[in-house]
């Protein structure tokens, strides 16, 4: 069939007609700011409080942040976060360690301030996760137990790991700040909620968010599940008085989209090495230094 063609411009559709074939604008990755929103909330409404370290804080009590792990890995972008320390600390927890030497041998010093001259910290996180003592003298490996429950009874409401062992807190160099966490499965997706009783928002919480998001990915990989949400619930959410200038600087920065996590397959959650964990596309602002309150 032949017919008359409408005149067209060399680079566009027929005159007077909208080009339905125009390219859609590229879909941008979402930019999430729940952490920065919490910093802002505490700066604006926090109550001045004394604290154990004698530094002083501004604080709010009770707050929740939600991170959809399918939309990116929640590594804070408004300042550079030291990923090496986060990964090695989590691997150290999973080993059930109580001595900082394993961390020091890998160039990680974040626990040094609390360690004894011999490097001991007492029965801290990893010990409780992997070797919780029972009255009969036995020990419970909570990580192994929770992974087994996820495989055999994913609707259980008892998939909890606790570091808050009241009987052993006096022997710990530092009482657990991130005290316990719970897993939840729905529609083939694994979510994790952490309760953090004490939250150093500037220095500690960016580590905690990334650490438990990574742990959720690792547990999901071991149980054949997709990742769901990481939910962070904080008790005493505080900014130390000597971090106020740093927080103000951080809140003046524009957040970027979150990076992606690439996790190598491993037969056991205890087999992961640092090299098995890769963060892709981490775009961030420069690091901001601040003193640690001890």
C-alpha positions in Angstrom: 0.0 0.0 0.0 1.3 3.5 -0.8 0.3 6.7 0.7 1.4 10.2 1.4 3.8 10.7 4.3 3.5 13.6 6.6 6.5 15.9 6.5 8.9 15.3 9.3 11.8 17.2 10.7 15.2 15.5 10.3 15.4 14.7 14.0 11.8 14.5 15.3 8.2 13.4 14.8 5.7 14.8 12.3 5.0 18.5 12.9 2.4 19.2 15.4 2.4 15.7 16.8 3.8 14.7 20.2 6.5 12.1 20.0 5.2 9.2 21.9 8.5 7.4 21.4 10.4 10.0 23.5 12.9 8.3 25.9 11.8 8.1 29.5 14.1 9.9 31.9 16.4 7.5 33.7 15.0 6.2 36.9 17.1 7.4 39.8 17.9 5.3 42.8 16.0 6.5 45.8 17.8 8.7 48.3 16.9 7.8 51.9 17.6 10.0 54.9 16.2 8.3 58.1 19.5 8.6 59.8 20.0 12.3 59.0 16.4 12.9 60.0 17.1 11.4 63.4 20.3 13.6 63.8 18.2 16.6 63.0 15.4 15.6 65.4 17.9 15.2 68.3 19.7 18.5 67.5 16.3 20.4 67.5 14.4 18.7 70.3 16.9 16.7 72.4 16.9 17.0 76.1 20.3 18.0 77.8 21.4 15.0 79.9 24.4 13.9 82.0 25.9 10.5 81.1 28.3 7.9 82.3 31.3 9.3 80.5 30.8 12.8 82.0 30.7 14.4 78.5 27.1 15.4 78.4 24.5 14.8 75.7 21.3 15.9 74.1 19.0 13.0 73.9 15.6 11.7 72.8 14.1 8.4 74.1 12.5 5.9 71.7 12.9 6.2 67.9 12.7 3.8 64.9 14.3 3.8 61.5 13.4 1.4 58.6 15.6 0.4 55.7 14.4 -1.6 52.8 17.4 -3.7 52.0 16.2 -4.4 48.5 16.7 -0.7 47.7 20.4 -0.5 48.5 22.8 -1.2 51.3 22.3 1.4 54.1 25.9 2.8 54.4 25.7 6.4 55.4 26.8 8.7 52.6 26.9 12.2 54.3 30.3 11.2 55.7 32.7 8.3 54.8 32.1 5.3 57.0 35.1 2.9 57.7 33.7 -0.2 56.1 36.8 -2.3 56.9 36.1 -1.9 60.7 32.4 -2.7 60.3 33.1 -6.0 58.4 35.9 -7.2 60.5 34.0 -6.4 63.7 31.0 -8.5 62.5 33.2 -11.4 61.5 34.9 -11.1 65.0 31.4 -11.3 66.7 30.5 -14.3 64.6 33.8 -16.0 65.7 32.7 -15.7 69.4 35.8 -13.7 70.3 36.5 -11.7 73.5 40.0 -10.6 72.7 40.9 -7.7 70.5 44.1 -9.3 69.1 42.2 -10.8 66.1 41.0 -7.3 65.2 44.3 -5.7 65.8 46.1 -8.2 63.5 43.7 -6.9 60.8 44.3 -3.2 61.4 41.1 -2.6 63.4 41.4 -0.7 66.6 37.8 0.4 67.4 37.7 -1.8 70.6 41.2 -0.9 72.0 40.0 1.8 74.4 38.0 -0.7 76.4 40.4 -3.7 76.4 42.7 -4.8 79.2 46.5 -4.8 78.7 46.1 -8.4 77.6 43.5 -7.4 75.0 40.5 -9.0 76.9 37.0 -7.5 77.0 35.2 -10.1 79.0 32.0 -11.9 77.8 31.0 -9.3 75.2 28.8 -9.6 72.1 30.5 -12.5 70.3 30.7 -14.6 73.4 27.0 -14.2 74.1 26.0 -14.8 70.5 28.0 -18.1 70.3 28.4 -19.3 73.9 25.6 -18.2 76.1 26.0 -20.0 79.4 23.2 -22.1 80.8 22.6 -22.9 84.5 23.5 -26.5 83.8 27.0 -25.5 82.6 26.3 -25.9 78.9 26.5 -23.2 76.3 24.0 -22.1 73.6 25.2 -21.0 70.1 22.4 -18.5 69.4 23.5 -17.8 65.8 23.4 -21.5 64.8 20.1 -21.9 66.7 18.4 -19.0 65.0 19.6 -20.0 61.5 18.3 -23.6 62.1 14.9 -22.2 63.2 14.7 -20.0 60.1 15.1 -23.1 58.0 12.7 -25.3 59.9 10.1 -22.9 61.5 10.3 -19.5 59.7 7.0 -18.4 61.3 8.5 -18.7 64.8 8.3 -15.6 67.0 11.3 -16.7 69.0 14.1 -16.0 66.5 16.0 -13.7 68.9 19.7 -13.3 69.6 20.5 -11.5 72.8 23.8 -10.0 74.1 22.2 -8.7 77.3 23.2 -11.3 79.8 22.4 -9.6 83.1 24.5 -12.1 85.1 27.6 -11.4 83.1 27.4 -7.6 82.5 29.7 -6.9 85.5 32.5 -8.9 83.7 32.1 -7.1 80.4 34.4 -4.2 79.6 31.4 -2.4 78.1 27.7 -3.4 78.5 26.0 -4.2 75.2 24.7 -1.1 73.5 23.0 -3.0 70.7 21.4 -5.5 73.0 19.3 -7.9 71.0 17.8 -8.6 67.6 14.9 -10.5 66.1 14.3 -12.1 62.7 11.0 -12.2 60.9 10.0 -13.9 57.6 7.1 -12.8 55.3 6.6 -13.6 51.6 10.0 -15.2 51.4 11.8 -12.1 52.7 13.9 -11.9 55.8 13.7 -8.8 58.0 15.7 -8.0 61.2 14.9 -5.7 64.0 17.6 -4.5 66.4 17.0 -2.9 69.8 19.8 -0.6 70.7 19.5 0.6 74.3 22.2 3.3 74.0 22.8 5.0 70.7 25.8 7.2 70.0 24.3 8.7 66.9 27.3 10.3 65.4 30.0 7.7 65.8 28.3 4.4 66.7 24.9 4.2 64.9 26.3 4.4 61.3 28.4 1.3 62.1 25.5 -0.5 63.8 23.1 0.1 60.8 25.6 -1.2 58.3 26.7 -4.2 60.5 23.2 -5.5 61.1 22.2 -4.9 57.5 25.2 -7.0 56.5 24.3 -9.7 59.0 20.7 -9.8 57.6 22.1 -10.3 54.1 24.4 -13.1 55.3 21.6 -14.9 57.2 19.3 -14.5 54.2 21.9 -16.1 52.0 22.2 -19.1 54.5 18.5 -19.7 54.6 17.5 -19.2 51.0 15.5 -16.0 51.6 15.5 -12.6 49.9 16.3 -9.6 52.1 13.4 -7.6 53.5 13.8 -4.7 56.0 16.4 -3.8 58.6 14.5 -2.0 61.4 16.6 -0.1 63.9 14.9 0.7 67.2 16.8 3.0 69.6 16.3 3.7 73.3 18.4 6.6 74.5 19.3 8.2 71.2 21.9 10.8 71.9 24.5 13.2 70.4 27.4 14.0 72.6 28.1 17.6 73.4 31.5 17.4 71.8 30.0 16.0 68.5 27.6 18.9 67.9 29.9 20.8 65.5 30.5 17.6 63.5 26.8 16.8 63.3 26.1 20.3 62.1 28.7 19.9 59.4 27.2 16.6 58.4 23.7 17.9 58.2 24.8 20.6 55.7 25.7 17.9 53.2 23.4 16.4 50.5 22.9 12.6 50.9 23.6 10.3 48.0 21.8 7.1 47.0 22.9 4.0 48.9 25.5 1.6 47.4 24.9 -2.1 46.6 26.2 -5.2 48.5 27.7 -8.1 46.7 28.1 -11.2 48.8 30.0 -14.3 47.8 28.3 -17.6 48.4 29.5 -19.6 51.4 28.4 -22.9 52.9 28.2 -21.5 56.5 27.8 -18.1 57.9 31.0 -18.8 59.9 33.0 -19.3 56.7 32.8 -15.7 55.4 36.0 -13.8 54.9 36.5 -10.1 54.4 37.1 -10.6 50.7 33.7 -12.2 50.3 32.0 -8.9 51.0 32.0 -6.1 48.4 30.3 -2.8 48.4 29.7 -1.4 44.9 29.0 2.2 44.1 29.7 3.8 47.5 29.5 7.5 46.8 30.2 9.5 50.0 31.3 12.8 51.5 34.6 13.1 53.4 35.0 11.6 56.8 34.5 13.7 59.9 36.6 13.0 62.9 35.2 13.2 66.5 36.4 12.0 69.9 35.1 8.8 71.4 33.4 9.1 74.8 34.8 6.3 77.1 
